[in-house]
Amino acid sequence: MTWFRRTPLEGARWVVIDCETSGLDAARDHLLSVGAVVVRDGAIQLAEFFEARIQQHRPSAHDNILVHGIGGDAQRGGRPLAQVIDALARFLGEGLPVGFHAPFDAAVLRRHGLRTRARWLDLAALAPALFPAKGKADSPLEHWLAAFGIPPRARHDALGDAFATAQLLLAALAEARRQRVASVEGLRQAATSRFLRP
């Protein structure tokens, strides 16, 4: 599907992406793994997912490994970076990238070679705009998952976090439709608005 700003929400192919990295500096740290799932037609398309670990010449620090659980052998045994980025680009295609704290994931992936035609949708900004009574702009993903009773499949696992974030996206899309947000561009504007219809 060719992407247009006026694409109706029902016609969009959303690709929810999550990255695990060697640290929290998007400008310097290494991409360790990436996971992605597709949301289309009001549902998570369970058969459409992407998961890959990137080969590291030197594993990340021990404290970092404790966070994401990707050990030294697993890091050294990953796939070459260029191969992963190429495969992710093909998986994304004309889809609309979504993330929780999307600017971080977008910056990491862009620095590692991913080019996207569409702008990212940031659920960390959209969720409090749609649900101001449930959380704030600085509320972490764990907060939003708990607010909607979404069980975290495997936190700090790229595919697990992408799947959990996709469930949050479904809740956001349902609320956006209730508030009569009809298009992709309308949803992007909603993410920056404090004046949505109650």
Helices and strands as residue ranges (DSSP letters): G 9-11, E 14-21, E 31-40, E 43-53, H 62-68, H 72-76, H 81-92, E 96-99, H 102-111, E 121-122, H 123-130, H 141-147, H 158-178, H 184-190
